[in-house]
Amino acid sequence: MSEFMSTQIQLASRPSGWPAHENFRTATVAYGDLRPGQVRVRNAFVSVDPYMRGRMNDVRSYVAPFALGETISGGAIGHVVESAADEVPVGAIVLHQHGWSDTVQDDASTFRVVPDVPGVPLSLRLHVLGMTGLTAYVGLTAIAGMREGDTVFISGAAGAVGTAAGQIAKLLGAERVIGSAGSPEKVALLTEKYGYDAAFNYKDGDVRAQLAEAAPDGIDVFFDNVGGDHLEAAIDAFNDGGRAALCGAIASYNTTEKTPGPDNMGNIITRGLTLQGFTLGSYLHLAPEFQEQMTAWFAAGKIAYDETVVDGIENTVDAFLDMMRGANTGKMLVRV
Amino acid sequence: MSEFMSTQIQLASRPSGWPAHENFRTATVAYGDLRPGQVRVRNAFVSVDPYMRGRMNDVRSYVAPFALGETISGGAIGHVVESAADEVPVGAIVLHQHGWSDTVQDDASTFRVVPDVPGVPLSLRLHVLGMTGLTAYVGLTAIAGMREGDTVFISGAAGAVGTAAGQIAKLLGAERVIGSAGSPEKVALLTEKYGYDAAFNYKDGDVRAQLAEAAPDGIDVFFDNVGGDHLEAAIDAFNDGGRAALCGAIASYNTTEKTPGPDNMGNIITRGLTLQGFTLGSYLHLAPEFQEQMTAWFAAGKIAYDETVVDGIENTVDAFLDMMRGANTGKMLVRV
């Protein structure tokens, strides 16, 4: 019998407002020998995502809250290092939702083997070729019903979902894509690398005024990662029949007080607007369609991406907090 | 040559906040002889509707603003008293959008002949069998996608649209229908006459608390005529995948300051909610389907209604203002 040690990050207490280190603890978990059907996986990359903040609260949602005292679950990718399951052999690359740990051991059915494609870095399965890309695709297509010729506004455009969404919008025929981000460097990247037609720094001034200037003919679709003043600005800028896919609201994730909603809700009626929120769990049936499209675009060299990588599982909480503060460009990842 | 005098109500100035008599003027319009293709119509009933308040403002909307100095347009029904158009003979009953006048004269194509059905009062074509009923039907079906077994909440439930919507919801298979209104008498009417399963007086206290009590298992569909605290309460009460048809927001039609939106917009994402606004103009293709259903329900004695009738075209502005204040039960009409 061999014991195997795993370092894992657990939720120690529920944050009120901004999370702090004291809300987490680093635990050493001892695994025994593999039981039949189990595999042991050494993670290569672990994902930190904005939606995880919501799961730290004990509120009703499509996605259940994290349990106190348990390891933070979420996307990760790694290699099988020991196997007692024929279908998932040693050396296989596997995606899973076991979350913030350097190593994990569980039934083979909780891991999904992904092919090792030359020229496709592993980490991309955690963002542009994975859930993040799917989130962008679902929001634009199934939720907002984007059509060729639409003008599309994307908030938090330099983040993992935003960089994917801008490119997908253009590839699906958007006439004009506008993005907001939080630094001049990010704004430059949006137009220079990601094909945005216009971009602005929301810290430079009133979002309504900046969006109105960037979209003189109004917007048809809004993909929202931010909420707050961004949603209000979009409701002002919408053309008749405009559609918003509400994906995230990072502006209010760490507030402790209730924040008032947009002051222009009347436009929803007079302009026949639709605001639809979504979480990915209800749209996983679109994953095959997305994979087919995205794989083709990627192979054709049409998909750019950025990664902000933090090394060491013990720095996962810092990576998460930095991501919440907008320190990342593109996808924030922990390399184990 | 004969001259014919018509009394008409025109928009004299745009109201800021609550409209007042000074914003309107009573004009006497002189019509000459009929030209070929024209008809002259003596109105029987003229409609006053909440959406008209929005048209008094000079703001962008699906429905164009009323022009200053022109007669307020809107639904009316009357009899042809003189005709120079073979297809619309004297005595025909016609529906039209010429609005607030005792008599009107125009091309026959601007009037729609409706059959004189025994047992169907003319006035019903202006509400439960007309645009008002269609509004309720479109909101529940095409906008909110109501399904059998849904729990439905309707704000402003004792008004013209609300009384129709509650009955249509039940006839389409809603499991439970909940309504809000502004007096104990209206609340009693909702459950005793209109088949609502529960109702509350929004003036009795916090709308959130009253809705939560009336809908212990949450709501699936919200048909909103009020906005403000009603919309906020619905967003709190929604089950996952809930859908709101935003039809009116009478709570804020007469405010001069911007009013903050719901403080719980985050629920839209976490519960996968959809808020969709609409105005009827985009959904007139559903009129035949509605007419077929509604006519059958009405003939079977399944549709109740109320009318609050004001006599005299010169009292139209009072009728409109009273309706905005909630003085009506069911449909507010002016009998000419």
Interface residues (C-beta under 8 A of the other chain):
Chain A: G54 V59 R60 S61 Y62 V63 G227 L231 E232 D240 G241 L246 C247 G248 A249 S252 K258 T259 P260 G261 P262 D263 N264 M265 G266 N267 I268 I269 T270 R271 G272 L273 T274 L275 Q276 G277 F278 T279 S282
Chain B: G54 V59 R60 S61 Y62 V63 G227 L231 E232 D240 G241 L246 C247 G248 A249 S252 K258 T259 P260 G261 P262 D263 N264 M265 G266 N267 I268 I269 T270 R271 G272 L273 T274 L275 Q276 G277 F278 T279 S282
